[in-house]
Structure formats: structure tokens, C-alpha cells
Amino acid sequence: MTMTSQDRSGPDSATPAPTRLQARDVQLGYHDAVVIDGLELDIVQGTVTAVIGPNGCGKSTLLRALGRLLPTRRGGVLLDGQRIDKCRSAPWPRCWACCLRHRSRRRA
């Protein structure tokens, strides 16, 4: 699986904007189930990226891994070239925002 955000140019149109967030050969899953295998992802600075797909395809799993809530089984997620599982937490909130909806059961 390969995902790339829309490429945008920096202030100088000849200079492409840098890639901030990357995933390289990432495998994710829960217990014995592999949900995402071989993910390659590049998110370019200054872009808005949407993750869409059918139920159960791994969207929330991907966002959990990008947000450091789920460790990768293989590969790595990088922010500005540094593995996010190895970096300090201080810079993380300034460059990452995500809203995961938690399903609640309605009372009958």
C-alpha cells in the first residue's frame, strides 16, 4: 500500500515543499491479525491529508500509529527524518493533530 499527499510547492515554485511525515514498510495489527502491511506514506508540509476507505480497511489503525498510540510491528514512522518512537514528546503536539471518534453505545 502506498499513499502520497498532494504535492505542493514551497514559496519558490521551483522548490517542492519538504516531506514532514513518512511511513516506511510499516506493518500494523492487533493480536494475531495484520491490518496494514507494507505501508509507504509521504505527507508533504503544508498539505491537508484525508484518509478515506471502507469500514475495516485500517484507517483508524493508521492514524493511531501516526499519533504514537500504536507501535509498528515492522518498519517505522518518521517525522522530519526521525523515528517517532525514538523522539521526545515535546515537539509532537506542535505538528500533529488528529481526532479519532470513539463509538458510544446508545441507551435504549
C-alpha positions, 0 to 999 in steps of 0.5 A: 500500500502506498499513499502520497499527499498532494504535492505542493510547492514551497514559496519558490515554485521551483522548490517542492515543499519538504516531506514532514511525515513518512511511513516506511514498510510499516506493518500494523495489527492487533493480536494475531491479525495484520491490518496494514502491511507494507505501508509507504506514506509521504505527507508533504508540509503544508498539505491537508491529508484525508484518509478515506476507505471502507469500514475495516480497511485500517484507517483508524489503525493508521492514524493511531500509529501516526499519533504514537498510540500504536507501535509498528510491528515492522518498519517505522514512522518518521517525522522530519527524518526521525523515528517517532518512537525514538523522539521526545514528546515535546515537539509532537503536539506542535505538528500533529493533530488528529481526532479519532471518534470513539463509538458510544453505545446508545441507551435504549 
